[in-house]
Amino acid sequence: MSTSESVAKGCFPFKGKKKIARAKDYLPADNKQATLQFSTYEQMWSSVDKKFQELQLEVNNKIFEDLLIFVENSHQQFGQHYSVQEIPTAALITGVNTPDHAVIFSNLFAMLQARVTSLVATLRAKDCTSVKYLLGMMLKQLLALPDLSEEGENTQMPSMLTLVKHYSTRYQVSKKSPRKSSPKKRRSVVEDTQYPVVVIMLEDTENFPPHVLQDFIVICSNYLDRLPVVLVLGIATSVTTVHRLLPTAVSSLLCMEMFKAPPSSQYLNLLIDKILMTSAFPFRLGPKVFRLMLDLFLYYHMSVINFVTAFQFSMLDHYASNSLSHLCCPTSMIPSVIDNLSSKELQQLQRLPSVMRYMEQMPPKVLASVLQEEEKFRKLIKFLLKDYPVQQDRSTVILHLLHSLTSHLPMHPLGKQLRELYAACLESDIHETDNFRKAFELLGMTARSELVSVVTQGLQKISYSSDPVLKDVIEKLQQFLHRFDHLEDEVVEDTESSSPKPKDLKLQRTDLRSLQKRIVHSIKPVWPAYSVVNQLGKAHSLATRLELRKHLHKAEDSVLYEIFYYDNVTSFRHQLHASPRSAIHRALGDPANYLECQCCLVDGGCISATMPDISIAYKLHLECGFMINLYDWLQAFVSIVTADEQNKKKSSKPEMLQYPFPVIVLSDC
């Protein structure tokens, strides 16, 4: 590879047809196993993605409903000798989770067009660097016109008057009063009046240039009598940001009302509860991957969209790397999938550690017959696959009960949020941890009224379950509540029988402190609720009575854990949480690994002229110490790049070389 053919000179941007990735390009047609795994993944992900969309609308439904009502009622009197001085403005606080903003505004855009008005425009700061570009983007969306901002400098600048003329012509705006509607029956603006409002949404208000935002607001205020404009300002931080961007003269033109979107953590809790912890979706995240995803969400991006993307990658990697992943399918498909398993796949199932542990508990005769006859083993796997969602539902119900009992405790030994308790249960047997014991000790010291309230809430969490195994748990909780409600009927033990008799007491001299200790230890409490609270305070006894040990165990102890759980944290971190510095260092230091080029293969720290220019410069940079002489660095680069040409010409005089990368020349330093 000569200097003129280097990689740095061979990379050019070009416009062309975008390549679309297709599954058939990556999955060979003759590989039926890979095709089956991918089809199962597509089916599972489509159902999961549909549920994601439903939950997102559910979370934002309340805030969207209030905002739609605000937009509908903003210009009710428009056309009736209308005179208004302030622009109705909705300040939508979206939070700092920037990747989620586009989804929020796209959903709001669709709801506004479907229920309020068709005249809706969404503007982003990157497309609105000047008033000309802003108006051009707005008119392009509202009037379906070409983008006037890209026609050139000599093009007539788009103006708000264009929109006013179009609006007046289309909707025949006049000074006569429109048809009045009955105040008793609320209808949408489109039905009640002839004049739909014009909604302009600024997705990232903080990023707009202040002078552009100020001029746009002033322009809109000048046409309020002829154009019913409503602004929706997307704000990531707080409303005070608007006052910092706008002077008082401009901010006084806005009649602002604040709407706050729910925090992303609330949406995340809902996703974990409705998707990751339900048997409707059998795919599960392993403890290491789930903990890493939580850490990335809480400490890096706070974005639900990124969390969903990571979940999708986990599911795709699981189905692509696990040859038995097609067994992680809906319950209705289990019989057909089991019947189509080959002998090789059945042997793989027998060698799974979780299946081996389960079969070791069988009687020897039953175990021998299951291993020798394929049909019996198929029935066993079919039973385990059908029993898996039942076991998951039981664990989820018990987990909700445990969270209700312990989430209010001081210092939150088992976590304040359900996701924290779920992560702890995935990692270890929660009932054997010190935090579990500490939580129930604190529960035993809770006041009577609060304790009754907590147990009642826990009972409500599991009362909907129709599982016969959980009925015993429900009955035990009801017994606790019944004893609390009938404390007066409790038989109080006679303290005289347990206290020492006067004749047994030896008279001896003692101090006051020792006497107090003797009295405290010799007399048992007579509070009727003591026995009930004492039972709640004993963590291990209560865990046994509520069968927490049986239903709450770590993920690795689950049968068929390898099929349903994805816990390849190495692959996950490499793809979604990579280290850019180490990757760049490896790419520049060893370009042959990425380019797959034989001419770039060298030994150790050697430098070859056939390497890309940037790699040569970087390896020379590594040879320098703390201080780098720019002249020597570049001269060494020239000597390596032109080494072959100098040998051919047999000339000792160095030639001038035009470097294919920018060089900063420092002078007078």
GIJO-V739546 format. One record per residue. RES is the residue in three letters. PHI is phi in radians with two decimals (none if undefined). PSI is psi in radians with two decimals (* if undefined). Layout:
BEGIN
[[RES | PHI | PSI] [RES | PHI | PSI]]
END
This chain:
BEGIN
[[MET | none | 2.04] [SER | -1.47 | 3.06] [THR | -1.13 | -0.68] [SER | -1.25 | -0.23] [GLU | -1.90 | 0.39] [SER | -1.19 | 2.81] [VAL | -1.12 | -0.61] [ALA | -1.10 | -0.56] [LYS | -1.55 | -0.19] [GLY | -1.73 | 0.02] [CYS | -1.79 | 2.00] [PHE | -2.31 | 2.45] [PRO | -1.29 | 2.49] [PHE | -2.57 | 2.68] [LYS | -1.69 | 2.24] [GLY | -2.80 | -3.13] [LYS | -1.24 | 2.26] [LYS | -1.21 | 2.31] [LYS | -1.35 | 2.28] [ILE | -1.80 | 2.21] [ALA | -1.32 | 2.28] [ARG | -2.12 | 2.56] [ALA | -1.13 | -0.61] [LYS | -1.18 | -0.37] [ASP | -1.28 | -0.38] [TYR | -1.91 | -0.31] [LEU | -1.95 | 1.99] [PRO | -1.05 | 2.52] [ALA | -1.17 | -0.53] [ASP | -1.44 | -0.12] [ASN | -1.61 | 1.56] [LYS | -1.20 | -0.55] [GLN | -1.11 | -0.82] [ALA | -1.14 | -0.66] [THR | -1.13 | -0.70] [LEU | -1.13 | -0.74] [GLN | -1.11 | -0.73] [PHE | -1.21 | -0.68] [SER | -1.13 | -0.66] [THR | -1.13 | -0.73] [TYR | -1.06 | -0.80] [GLU | -1.05 | -0.74] [GLN | -1.13 | -0.76] [MET | -1.18 | -0.74] [TRP | -1.21 | -0.61] [SER | -1.07 | -0.71] [SER | -1.22 | -0.66] [VAL | -1.18 | -0.77] [ASP | -1.11 | -0.67] [LYS | -1.08 | -0.71] [LYS | -1.17 | -0.65] [PHE | -1.00 | -0.82] [GLN | -1.11 | -0.70] [GLU | -1.12 | -0.74] [LEU | -1.17 | -0.61] [GLN | -1.14 | -0.74] [LEU | -1.15 | -0.63] [GLU | -1.12 | -0.70] [VAL | -1.17 | -0.77] [ASN | -1.57 | 0.01] [ASN | -1.07 | -0.79] [LYS | -1.11 | -0.82] [ILE | -1.18 | -0.61] [PHE | -1.20 | -0.67] [GLU | -1.10 | -0.79] [ASP | -1.11 | -0.68] [LEU | -1.21 | -0.66] [LEU | -1.13 | -0.70] [ILE | -1.11 | -0.70] [PHE | -1.07 | -0.75] [VAL | -1.18 | -0.71] [GLU | -1.09 | -0.68] [ASN | -1.60 | 0.10] [SER | -1.31 | -0.62] [HIS | -2.29 | 0.93] [GLN | -1.20 | -0.53] [GLN | -1.68 | 0.25] [PHE | -1.13 | 2.29] [GLY | 1.72 | -0.21] [GLN | -1.79 | 1.23] [HIS | 0.88 | 0.86] [TYR | -1.25 | 2.33] [SER | -2.57 | 2.04] [VAL | -2.45 | 2.53] [GLN | -1.86 | -0.32] [GLU | -2.09 | 2.56] [ILE | -1.53 | 2.15] [PRO | -1.07 | 2.15] [THR | -2.31 | 2.26] [ALA | -1.81 | 2.05] [ALA | -1.62 | 1.81] [LEU | -1.66 | 1.91] [ILE | -1.45 | 1.91] [THR | -1.73 | -0.25] [GLY | 1.57 | 3.05] [VAL | -1.53 | -0.01] [ASN | -1.36 | 1.40] [THR | -0.98 | -0.76] [PRO | -1.04 | -0.40] [ASP | -1.46 | -0.22] [HIS | -1.11 | -0.71] [ALA | -1.07 | -0.68] [VAL | -1.20 | -0.71] [ILE | -1.06 | -0.82] [PHE | -1.28 | -0.52] [SER | -1.18 | -0.69] [ASN | -1.16 | -0.72] [LEU | -1.14 | -0.69] [PHE | -1.04 | -0.79] [ALA | -1.14 | -0.70] [MET | -1.20 | -0.66] [LEU | -1.14 | -0.74] [GLN | -1.20 | -0.57] [ALA | -1.38 | -0.53] [ARG | -2.09 | -0.32] [VAL | -2.10 | -1.11] [THR | -2.69 | 2.67] [SER | -1.53 | -0.18] [LEU | -1.60 | 1.44] [VAL | -2.29 | 2.35] [ALA | -2.32 | 2.45] [THR | -2.01 | 2.19] [LEU | -2.07 | 2.45] [ARG | -2.08 | 2.62] [ALA | -1.10 | -0.60] [LYS | -1.17 | -0.38] [ASP | -1.71 | -0.02] [CYS | -2.27 | 1.10] [THR | -1.37 | -0.23] [SER | -2.55 | 2.94] [VAL | -1.12 | -0.62] [LYS | -1.06 | -0.85] [TYR | -1.15 | -0.65] [LEU | -1.10 | -0.86] [LEU | -1.15 | -0.63] [GLY | -1.10 | -0.77] [MET | -1.15 | -0.64] [MET | -1.17 | -0.82] [LEU | -1.17 | -0.57] [LYS | -1.08 | -0.67] [GLN | -1.43 | -0.68] [LEU | -1.35 | -0.65] [LEU | -1.92 | 0.03] [ALA | 0.99 | 0.70] [LEU | -1.67 | 2.83] [PRO | -1.12 | 2.77] [ASP | -1.23 | 1.74] [LEU | -1.22 | -0.33] [SER | -1.31 | -0.18] [GLU | -1.91 | 0.20] [GLU | -1.45 | -0.23] [GLY | 2.11 | 3.03] [GLU | -1.28 | -0.49] [ASN | -1.46 | -0.10] [THR | -1.25 | 2.52] [GLN | -1.11 | 2.30] [MET | -1.16 | 2.28] [PRO | -1.14 | 2.56] [SER | -2.37 | 2.87] [MET | -1.17 | -0.40] [LEU | -1.10 | -0.54] [THR | -1.07 | -0.77] [LEU | -1.20 | -0.65] [VAL | -1.12 | -0.77] [LYS | -1.12 | -0.76] [HIS | -1.11 | -0.73] [TYR | -1.14 | -0.76] [SER | -1.14 | -0.67] [THR | -1.25 | -0.73] [ARG | -1.29 | -0.70] [TYR | -1.86 | 0.06] [GLN | 0.88 | 1.06] [VAL | -1.21 | 2.23] [SER | -2.43 | 3.03] [LYS | -1.46 | -0.11] [LYS | -1.30 | 2.63] [SER | -1.30 | 2.30] [PRO | -1.24 | 2.97] [ARG | -1.05 | 2.23] [LYS | -1.47 | 2.57] [SER | -1.90 | 2.75] [SER | -1.22 | 2.27] [PRO | -1.24 | -0.25] [LYS | -1.36 | -0.42] [LYS | -2.11 | 1.95] [ARG | -1.43 | 2.27] [ARG | -2.18 | 3.01] [SER | -1.29 | 2.81] [VAL | -1.09 | -0.62] [VAL | -1.12 | -0.56] [GLU | -1.45 | -0.61] [ASP | -1.42 | -0.58] [THR | -2.27 | 2.98] [GLN | -1.61 | -0.12] [TYR | -2.05 | 1.69] [PRO | -1.26 | 2.60] [VAL | -1.36 | 2.79] [VAL | -1.88 | 1.95] [VAL | -1.76 | 2.19] [ILE | -2.10 | 2.02] [MET | -1.82 | 2.21] [LEU | -1.80 | 1.88] [GLU | -1.18 | -0.75] [ASP | -2.23 | 1.43] [THR | -1.08 | -0.65] [GLU | -1.09 | -0.45] [ASN | -1.54 | -0.14] [PHE | -1.26 | 2.46] [PRO | -1.04 | 2.31] [PRO | -0.98 | -0.73] [HIS | -1.19 | -0.58] [VAL | -1.18 | -0.76] [LEU | -1.13 | -0.71] [GLN | -1.12 | -0.83] [ASP | -1.11 | -0.67] [PHE | -1.15 | -0.73] [ILE | -1.14 | -0.70] [VAL | -1.12 | -0.71] [ILE | -1.11 | -0.78] [CYS | -1.10 | -0.67] [SER | -1.16 | -0.48] [ASN | -1.28 | -0.30] [TYR | -2.01 | 0.32] [LEU | -1.14 | -0.52] [ASP | -1.30 | -0.28] [ARG | -2.06 | -0.13] [LEU | -2.54 | 2.02] [PRO | -1.36 | 1.49] [VAL | -1.59 | 2.40] [VAL | -2.25 | 2.26] [LEU | -1.78 | 2.46] [VAL | -2.15 | 1.94] [LEU | -1.74 | 2.05] [GLY | -1.46 | 2.04] [ILE | -2.12 | 2.25] [ALA | -1.53 | -0.44] [THR | -1.90 | -1.48] [SER | -2.61 | 2.93] [VAL | -1.17 | -0.42] [THR | -1.09 | -0.34] [THR | -1.09 | -0.64] [VAL | -1.11 | -0.70] [HIS | -1.25 | -0.43] [ARG | -1.33 | -0.57] [LEU | -1.37 | -0.56] [LEU | -1.97 | 2.40] [PRO | -1.24 | 2.95] [THR | -1.07 | -0.65] [ALA | -1.10 | -0.55] [VAL | -1.55 | -0.75] [SER | -1.13 | -0.43] [SER | -1.22 | -0.23] [LEU | -1.46 | -0.05] [LEU | -1.90 | 2.30] [CYS | -1.77 | 1.65] [MET | -1.72 | 2.44] [GLU | -2.28 | 2.35] [MET | -1.64 | 2.40] [PHE | -2.27 | 2.25] [LYS | -1.99 | 2.09] [ALA | -1.24 | 2.59] [PRO | -1.09 | 2.59] [PRO | -1.12 | 2.67] [SER | -1.12 | -0.49] [SER | -1.13 | -0.56] [GLN | -1.17 | -0.71] [TYR | -1.14 | -0.68] [LEU | -1.10 | -0.75] [ASN | -1.05 | -0.68] [LEU | -1.18 | -0.70] [LEU | -1.09 | -0.78] [ILE | -1.12 | -0.70] [ASP | -1.26 | -0.72] [LYS | -1.61 | -0.25] [ILE | -2.15 | -0.93] [LEU | -1.32 | -0.35] [MET | -2.01 | 0.27] [THR | -2.02 | 2.61] [SER | -1.34 | -0.15] [ALA | -1.12 | -0.45] [PHE | -2.13 | 1.74] [PRO | -1.18 | -0.38] [PHE | -1.16 | 2.38] [ARG | -2.27 | 2.65] [LEU | -1.61 | 2.37] [GLY | -1.25 | 2.94] [PRO | -1.08 | -0.72] [LYS | -1.22 | -0.78] [VAL | -1.17 | -0.72] [PHE | -1.13 | -0.72] [ARG | -1.14 | -0.70] [LEU | -1.15 | -0.71] [MET | -1.12 | -0.68] [LEU | -1.12 | -0.75] [ASP | -1.12 | -0.72] [LEU | -1.11 | -0.67] [PHE | -1.20 | -0.81] [LEU | -1.35 | -0.54] [TYR | -1.99 | -0.08] [TYR | -2.12 | -1.15] [HIS | -2.00 | -0.43] [MET | 0.93 | 0.59] [SER | -2.00 | 2.18] [VAL | -1.24 | -0.57] [ILE | -1.09 | -0.75] [ASN | -1.15 | -0.63] [PHE | -1.12 | -0.73] [VAL | -1.15 | -0.69] [THR | -1.08 | -0.74] [ALA | -1.12 | -0.67] [PHE | -1.13 | -0.70] [GLN | -1.13 | -0.73] [PHE | -1.10 | -0.71] [SER | -1.05 | -0.75] [MET | -1.15 | -0.75] [LEU | -1.13 | -0.76] [ASP | -1.15 | -0.62] [HIS | -1.13 | -0.82] [TYR | -1.25 | -0.45] [ALA | -1.44 | -0.57] [SER | -1.71 | -0.32] [ASN | -1.82 | 2.05] [SER | -1.22 | -0.30] [LEU | -1.84 | 0.26] [SER | -1.21 | -0.36] [HIS | -1.18 | -0.20] [LEU | -1.32 | -0.28] [CYS | -1.45 | 1.44] [CYS | -2.44 | 2.97] [PRO | -1.03 | 2.69] [THR | -1.06 | -0.57] [SER | -1.16 | -0.39] [MET | -1.62 | -0.13] [ILE | -1.06 | -0.82] [PRO | -1.02 | -0.79] [SER | -1.19 | -0.64] [VAL | -1.18 | -0.73] [ILE | -1.15 | -0.70] [ASP | -1.15 | -0.45] [ASN | -1.64 | 0.09] [LEU | -1.23 | 2.42] [SER | -1.47 | 2.98] [SER | -1.13 | -0.63] [LYS | -1.13 | -0.70] [GLU | -1.20 | -0.61] [LEU | -1.13 | -0.64] [GLN | -1.17 | -0.65] [GLN | -1.10 | -0.68] [LEU | -1.13 | -0.69] [GLN | -1.14 | -0.49] [ARG | -1.53 | -0.02] [LEU | -1.16 | 2.35] [PRO | -1.01 | -0.70] [SER | -1.18 | -0.64] [VAL | -1.23 | -0.66] [MET | -1.11 | -0.72] [ARG | -1.11 | -0.66] [TYR | -1.18 | -0.72] [MET | -1.31 | -0.40] [GLU | -1.14 | -0.37] [GLN | -1.48 | -0.09] [MET | -1.37 | 2.74] [PRO | -1.08 | 2.62] [PRO | -1.00 | -0.71] [LYS | -1.17 | -0.74] [VAL | -1.14 | -0.71] [LEU | -1.10 | -0.73] [ALA | -1.12 | -0.73] [SER | -1.19 | -0.63] [VAL | -1.18 | -0.68] [LEU | -1.30 | -0.49] [GLN | -1.53 | -0.56] [GLU | -1.89 | 2.15] [GLU | -1.17 | -0.63] [GLU | -1.12 | -0.71] [LYS | -1.16 | -0.65] [PHE | -1.20 | -0.64] [ARG | -1.07 | -0.74] [LYS | -1.12 | -0.66] [LEU | -1.12 | -0.81] [ILE | -1.14 | -0.67] [LYS | -1.11 | -0.71] [PHE | -1.12 | -0.77] [LEU | -1.13 | -0.68] [LEU | -1.19 | -0.63] [LYS | -1.34 | -0.50] [ASP | -1.40 | -0.34] [TYR | -1.03 | -0.88] [PRO | -1.10 | -0.53] [VAL | -1.14 | -0.79] [GLN | -1.12 | -0.66] [GLN | -1.15 | -0.70] [ASP | -1.12 | -0.70] [ARG | -1.11 | -0.79] [SER | -1.08 | -0.68] [THR | -1.14 | -0.73] [VAL | -1.11 | -0.80] [ILE | -1.11 | -0.63] [LEU | -1.14 | -0.70] [HIS | -1.12 | -0.69] [LEU | -1.10 | -0.81] [LEU | -1.10 | -0.66] [HIS | -1.17 | -0.67] [SER | -1.14 | -0.60] [LEU | -1.34 | -0.50] [THR | -2.05 | -0.15] [SER | -1.22 | -0.38] [HIS | -1.59 | -0.10] [LEU | -1.20 | 2.62] [PRO | -1.15 | 2.52] [MET | 1.18 | -0.11] [HIS | 0.83 | 1.20] [PRO | -1.03 | -0.60] [LEU | -1.83 | 0.25] [GLY | 1.68 | 2.63] [LYS | -1.53 | -0.61] [GLN | -1.72 | 2.70] [LEU | -1.12 | -0.58] [ARG | -1.11 | -0.58] [GLU | -1.20 | -0.73] [LEU | -1.17 | -0.67] [TYR | -1.12 | -0.74] [ALA | -1.11 | -0.70] [ALA | -1.15 | -0.65] [CYS | -1.22 | -0.56] [LEU | -1.19 | -0.62] [GLU | -1.40 | -0.59] [SER | -2.71 | 2.99] [ASP | -1.29 | 1.84] [ILE | -1.10 | -0.55] [HIS | -1.30 | -0.14] [GLU | -1.81 | 0.09] [THR | -1.59 | 2.78] [ASP | -1.20 | -0.58] [ASN | -1.13 | -0.61] [PHE | -1.12 | -0.81] [ARG | -1.10 | -0.74] [LYS | -1.14 | -0.67] [ALA | -1.08 | -0.75] [PHE | -1.36 | -0.40] [GLU | -1.16 | -0.74] [LEU | -1.17 | -0.61] [LEU | -1.12 | -0.62] [GLY | -1.22 | -0.36] [MET | -1.66 | 0.14] [THR | -1.33 | 2.59] [ALA | -1.09 | 2.71] [ARG | -1.06 | -0.85] [SER | -1.09 | -0.73] [GLU | -1.21 | -0.62] [LEU | -1.16 | -0.71] [VAL | -1.09 | -0.73] [SER | -1.11 | -0.73] [VAL | -1.15 | -0.80] [VAL | -1.14 | -0.63] [THR | -1.12 | -0.75] [GLN | -1.10 | -0.72] [GLY | -1.10 | -0.66] [LEU | -1.15 | -0.65] [GLN | -1.15 | -0.55] [LYS | -1.15 | -0.56] [ILE | -1.94 | -0.02] [SER | -1.19 | -0.42] [TYR | -1.31 | -0.28] [SER | -1.23 | 2.36] [SER | -1.77 | 0.15] [ASP | -1.18 | 2.17] [PRO | -1.13 | -0.48] [VAL | -1.17 | -0.58] [LEU | -1.45 | -0.15] [LYS | -1.11 | -0.58] [ASP | -1.14 | -0.66] [VAL | -1.13 | -0.73] [ILE | -1.10 | -0.71] [GLU | -1.12 | -0.68] [LYS | -1.15 | -0.69] [LEU | -1.16 | -0.66] [GLN | -1.14 | -0.58] [GLN | -1.15 | -0.71] [PHE | -1.02 | -0.83] [LEU | -1.14 | -0.66] [HIS | -1.12 | -0.72] [ARG | -1.17 | -0.61] [PHE | -1.18 | -0.63] [ASP | -1.32 | -0.29] [HIS | -2.20 | 0.84] [LEU | -1.18 | -0.47] [GLU | -1.17 | -0.41] [ASP | -1.50 | -0.11] [GLU | -1.17 | 2.43] [VAL | -1.47 | 2.11] [VAL | -1.59 | 2.19] [GLU | -1.21 | 2.56] [ASP | -1.29 | 2.11] [THR | -1.33 | -0.27] [GLU | -1.24 | -0.52] [SER | -1.22 | -0.52] [SER | -1.59 | -0.32] [SER | -1.45 | 2.61] [PRO | -1.17 | 2.49] [LYS | -1.34 | 2.69] [PRO | -1.02 | -0.59] [LYS | -1.28 | -0.38] [ASP | -1.45 | -0.27] [LEU | -1.37 | 2.31] [LYS | -1.64 | 2.22] [LEU | -1.32 | 2.08] [GLN | -2.62 | 2.70] [ARG | -1.34 | 2.39] [THR | -2.63 | 2.88] [ASP | -1.63 | 2.99] [LEU | -1.12 | -0.67] [ARG | -1.14 | -0.76] [SER | -1.15 | -0.65] [LEU | -1.12 | -0.69] [GLN | -1.10 | -0.75] [LYS | -1.10 | -0.71] [ARG | -1.13 | -0.70] [ILE | -1.17 | -0.74] [VAL | -1.10 | -0.75] [HIS | -1.33 | -0.37] [SER | -1.57 | -0.28] [ILE | -1.97 | 2.19] [LYS | -1.48 | 2.61] [PRO | -1.19 | 2.58] [VAL | -1.95 | 0.19] [TRP | -1.14 | 2.21] [PRO | -1.07 | -0.54] [ALA | -1.46 | -0.02] [TYR | -1.07 | -0.76] [SER | -1.15 | -0.64] [VAL | -1.18 | -0.83] [VAL | -1.15 | -0.61] [ASN | -1.11 | -0.62] [GLN | -1.19 | -0.67] [LEU | -1.20 | -0.55] [GLY | -1.31 | -0.35] [LYS | -1.51 | 1.79] [ALA | -1.07 | -0.83] [HIS | -1.25 | -0.60] [SER | -1.21 | -0.70] [LEU | -1.19 | -0.68] [ALA | -1.06 | -0.65] [THR | -1.23 | -0.73] [ARG | -1.18 | -0.65] [LEU | -1.58 | 0.07] [GLU | 1.05 | 0.63] [LEU | -1.21 | -0.58] [ARG | -1.11 | -0.60] [LYS | -1.32 | -0.61] [HIS | -1.79 | -0.33] [LEU | -1.92 | 1.88] [HIS | -2.50 | 2.82] [LYS | -1.17 | 2.81] [ALA | -1.10 | -0.64] [GLU | -1.15 | -0.34] [ASP | -1.47 | -0.08] [SER | -1.31 | 2.48] [VAL | -1.23 | 2.41] [LEU | 1.10 | 0.59] [TYR | -1.02 | -0.67] [GLU | -1.16 | -0.39] [ILE | -1.52 | -0.66] [PHE | -1.69 | -0.41] [TYR | -1.86 | 2.43] [TYR | -1.97 | 2.11] [ASP | -2.45 | 0.55] [ASN | -1.47 | 1.37] [VAL | -1.21 | -0.45] [THR | -1.14 | -0.87] [SER | -1.13 | -0.69] [PHE | -1.10 | -0.82] [ARG | -1.16 | -0.63] [HIS | -1.13 | -0.62] [GLN | -1.56 | -0.67] [LEU | -1.95 | -0.22] [HIS | -2.44 | 0.92] [ALA | -1.31 | 2.87] [SER | -1.74 | 1.83] [PRO | -1.07 | -0.63] [ARG | -1.12 | -0.81] [SER | -1.18 | -0.62] [ALA | -1.16 | -0.73] [ILE | -1.17 | -0.71] [HIS | -1.07 | -0.73] [ARG | -1.21 | -0.68] [ALA | -1.16 | -0.73] [LEU | -1.33 | -0.61] [GLY | -1.38 | -0.48] [ASP | -2.37 | 1.26] [PRO | -1.14 | -0.43] [ALA | -1.11 | -0.46] [ASN | -1.17 | -0.52] [TYR | -1.71 | -0.68] [LEU | -1.43 | -0.27] [GLU | 0.93 | 0.81] [CYS | -1.97 | 2.21] [GLN | -1.25 | -0.50] [CYS | -1.27 | -0.26] [CYS | -1.65 | -0.01] [LEU | -1.31 | 2.11] [VAL | -2.37 | 2.91] [ASP | -1.62 | 2.20] [GLY | 0.93 | -2.16] [GLY | -1.61 | 0.25] [CYS | -1.20 | 2.70] [ILE | -2.15 | 2.25] [SER | -1.95 | 2.56] [ALA | -1.21 | -0.30] [THR | -1.43 | -0.12] [MET | -1.22 | 2.76] [PRO | -1.03 | 2.59] [ASP | -0.98 | -0.72] [ILE | -1.18 | -0.56] [SER | -1.22 | -0.70] [ILE | -1.09 | -0.82] [ALA | -1.10 | -0.66] [TYR | -1.22 | -0.72] [LYS | -1.20 | -0.59] [LEU | -1.16 | -0.61] [HIS | -1.14 | -0.63] [LEU | -1.18 | -0.46] [GLU | -1.32 | -0.30] [CYS | -1.41 | 2.85] [GLY | -1.54 | -2.54] [PHE | -1.19 | -0.65] [MET | -1.83 | 2.41] [ILE | -2.07 | 2.19] [ASN | -1.45 | 1.99] [LEU | -1.08 | -0.70] [TYR | -1.14 | -0.83] [ASP | -1.12 | -0.64] [TRP | -1.09 | -0.83] [LEU | -1.26 | -0.60] [GLN | -1.16 | -0.68] [ALA | -1.10 | -0.66] [PHE | -1.08 | -0.77] [VAL | -1.12 | -0.72] [SER | -1.13 | -0.59] [ILE | -1.33 | -0.76] [VAL | -1.17 | -0.68] [THR | -1.74 | 0.32] [ALA | -1.12 | -0.78] [ASP | -1.15 | -0.73] [GLU | -1.17 | -0.64] [GLN | -1.17 | -0.65] [ASN | -1.17 | -0.65] [LYS | -1.20 | -0.74] [LYS | -1.41 | -0.26] [LYS | 0.91 | 0.80] [SER | -2.09 | 2.33] [SER | -1.53 | -0.16] [LYS | -1.42 | 2.11] [PRO | -1.18 | 2.53] [GLU | -1.75 | 2.75] [MET | -1.31 | 2.44] [LEU | -2.30 | 2.30] [GLN | -1.51 | 2.00] [TYR | -1.28 | 2.35] [PRO | -1.47 | 0.30] [PHE | -2.44 | 2.64] [PRO | -1.20 | 2.47] [VAL | -2.17 | 2.26] [ILE | -1.59 | 2.09] [VAL | -1.67 | 2.13] [LEU | -1.75 | 2.23] [SER | -2.30 | 2.66] [ASP | 0.99 | 0.71] [CYS | -1.68 | *]]
END
